[in-house]
Amino acid sequence: MPCRVAYAAVDDVGGAMRRVQRRQLLWQSLVGAGALALGPRALQSLAGPAPLVDLSGARRIATAVPAPPIISRAQWGANESLRRGAPDFAPLSRAIVHHTVTATNESDPTGRIRAIYEFHTGNRGWSDIAYNFVVDGAGRVYEGRRGASGAPDGEDGSGRGVIGAHAKGHNTGSVGIAMLGTYSDGRVVPTDAALDAVAAVVAWKFGPRGIDPRAPGALVGHRDVVATGCPGDGLYHRLPELRNRAQAGIVPPVLVPPPDDDGGLVEDLLDLVVDAPDLPLLGRL
Ligand SMILES: [Zn+2]
């Protein structure tokens, strides 16, 4: 694949730092243009989320995204004696958004989540709360169905997600995120804080798995997969925006070149271009 990198003469070339910056820019341009196959030595990051690169030959680049603050089951007062059986896990590939059809301006979110949990395990007879995560109007995120990793992440310790009971026939491989409230009336819209919280959960789950929230089927409403009004018009019509907010939370990985002067072909190429005094790098076309 041809490498399309733009050059132009400038006057301020020089200095070790400048050279390093140009080298990094060139490296990222080459990688971004698909000109280089990534090797393990490329897996160095600058400050920020660590890049995780699939070296199998695919071009997918995954990004670790920090978890949002999560109110654990212990913190919202889940009675663990209500839970039954052993959870099942599956690799995550999508997110499904719900509303809980409860009070929209909830005055007691943890009490409401305990009630939902008791309803699902009692009246419904399910093994645990249906949802993988719950979000309230203030943008707080609550752990839903319990995983097995020891953290409130709904995972099993090897990256698989616990299978919930939020979308019949579509639970396996999906993370179910429920917004507290009722958004059936299109005039009832979720708060910015709540949308941001859902987006943060999606970014956290999708980033490391290389899933683009804007890809078809990746981030959908309950009604997209099951005949239901959920998550209500007021929330459903915000899904396109929610996809963009989630994508914005997935910071592209920053790749830096391998160590300088170690004799490799790529390094020689970089040095040749970077050292050319009249060819400072501007960026990728
Ligand atoms: Zn639903």
Residues whose N, C-alpha, C, O or C-beta is under 5 A from the ligand:
A	BS01	ZN	V97 H98 H99 H166 H222 C230
